[in-house]
Amino acid sequence: MLAVMSEKTIALVTGANKGIGYETAAGLGALGWSVGVGARDEQRGKDAVAKLRAAGADAFGVPLDVTDDESVTAAAQLIEKRAGRLDVLVNNAGIAGSWPDEPTTVDLETNVIGVIRVTNAMLPLLRHSAHPRIVNQSSHVGSLALQTTPGVDLGGISGAYAPTKTFLNAVSIQYAKKLSDTNILINNACPGYVATDLNGFSGTQTAEQGAVIAIRLAALPDDGPTGRLFDDKGVVPW
């Protein structure tokens, strides 16, 4: 198995059983990569893997709850046993809560701490890769520059969700600094206003459209950027 897997790019997408995560996994699979489908619900993960395989993707299930230390450790062990390394980590799993949301409802466990937990667990495997990439799923609403630009409409008040993405952006910058002497590229993606169950399918873009930038960042060349925030049109100000 290790000999076969060494010939393919190995990716893990968290929260990949539906929405943008699923379409990201599908897009990476279309590149010929072997894609781990991270899913908290085991059956939904199996269903997503079956659907991806039916479409021709080399997909495999990774039971993964980003809020649980033991689950994350087990996921890292599964990938190590399967492939011996990880080339691309896409931290996609996230929650939105109600909208508009109050600051008293802020929950960092999934959107921030979960990303840190998974990233730290996977870093040893990423260090074994010749072309390691980390992509964190952020949002335009996490950009302080956009939030404070007159005339920019990012929807109603987001006292909980938006700050978690701002926090994630700040954490990602520090990871980029820490990893600056390595070949690991880490960037954040803004998928846009995508119709998913996180927003009651009120978005104006499809999940497939929302996955475009994460796929692009996952496949960056070795001289690509790091420590930046992007959407499908280019750089987004922090």
ABEGO torsion letter per residue (X at the ends): XAAAAAABBBBBBBGAABEAAAAAAAAAAAAGBBBBBBBABAAAAAAAAAAAAAAGBBBBBBBBBAABAAAAAAAAAAAAAAAGBBABBBBABBBAEBOBBBAAABBAAAAAAAAAAAAAAAAAAAAABABBBBBBBBBAAABAAAAABBGBBAEBBBAAAAAAAAAAAAAAAAAAAAAAABABBBBBBBAEBBBBAAAGGABABBAAAAAAAAAAAAABBAABBBGBBBBAAEBBBX
